[in-house]
Amino acid sequence: MTDIQRNPTRSVRIGQTHIGAQHPIAVQSMAATRTQDIEATLRQIKVIGEAGADIIRVAVDSRKDVDALGEIAGHTDIPLSVDLQENYRLVQHVAPHVQKVRYNPGHLYHHEKEKSIRDKVAFIADEAEKNDCALRVGVNCGSVDPDKIGLFPAEDSISPMLASALEHCHILDDLGFTRYCVSLKDSDPANVIEANKRFASERPDVPLHLGVTEAGMPPEGIIKTRIAFEQLITAGIGDTLRVSLTLPFDDKGEEIRVGRQILDDIYSGRFRSVPKLLDAGLNIISCPSCSRVENEAFIELAHRVREVTEYAKSHAITIAVMGCRVNGPGETDDADLGLWCAPNFVNLKRGPETIGQFGYDEVLDVLRQEVDRIIAA
């Protein structure tokens, strides 16, 4: 057995689940169905729960989602976490139904721009306190606080994330709200490792939620995630985790099973070496088919992208296939080629430049042309 000395973080309660301190590392996943589809969402919560989830997250983006959440919450005993989107004020309506609220610092600029970030965080924390909820400060590489990006060199994507996370920890601490954890996620496992190690060195008291965002499809997505988890957890870093994979809705329980298998391997001393070709060759990034996806055809498209670009696997090309407007723009900006999927069309991009909008049935032909252009260059 591997002897791991965990970071001495505080304990944070999420319903009947505790994270941090010396509690076992909690494994969680996120419902991929539309929250308004109550029957489908409850079915998926059942699938994820039966796989052994400690926490299940859902997304709320409108009052209709809130209304659905109220009914969904009454049919499960597993602690629920809500992924709060751009409208931070929805927290007052969702907090009564859940045990944890996740907000993204990079999204607090979208509404009521005249209000300070501190005032908005205070509103979220107050609602969480009144409703016995924990918070997660969820920093994501695809939607970083715009005020932080300009403070660092363009090639430094980690420092803005870290600065944002530390700022929000300071705000919450100053408000007297300490029942929170932090996540710093990137699609590159090396960045996840560095960001979390740097954060843990500055705030070893704050529990960390680990994950490689938009890890993609199995087996590549599992390999990326395993690399990050092995290096962080063995260093005592990490109190809850989520494996983000692009999967059919009925297979979302696999995220829980993979997470527990990785944990079991780490604590049993079974480690996988980092493949030397991981940083070379074709790299497909795809988000984990969550409830923000605006068209389920995105899932099939992501798998077809892998099939039609198989011939380019030896070339150093990154293709991002994103299913929603939240992280789609940022992640595709950083890729060589990006497919940002809307309800009825796909935005095809070359880095930050938009090539055009294409139907789901025609975008692959154009993608192949762009891949060939990169190879020829």
Secondary structure, 3 states (H helix, E strand, C coil): CCCCCCCCCCEEEECCEEEECCCCCEEEEECCCCCCCHHHHHHHHHHHHHCCCCEEEEEECCHHHHHHHHHHHCCCCCCEEEEECCCHHHHHHHHHHCCEEEECHHHCCCCCCCCCHHHHHHHHHHHHHHCCCEEEEEEECCCCCHHHHCCCCCCCCHHHHHHHHHHHHHHHHHCCCCCEEEEEECCCHHHHHHHHHHHHHHCCCCCEEECCCCECCCCHHHHHHHHHHHHHHCCCCCCEEECCCCCCHHHCHHHHHHHHHHHHHHHCCCCCCCCCCCCCCCEEEECCCCCCCCCCHHHHHHHHHHHHCHHHCCCCCEEEEECCCCCHHHHHHHCCEEEEECCCCEEEEECCEEEEEECCCCHHHHHHHHHHHHHHC
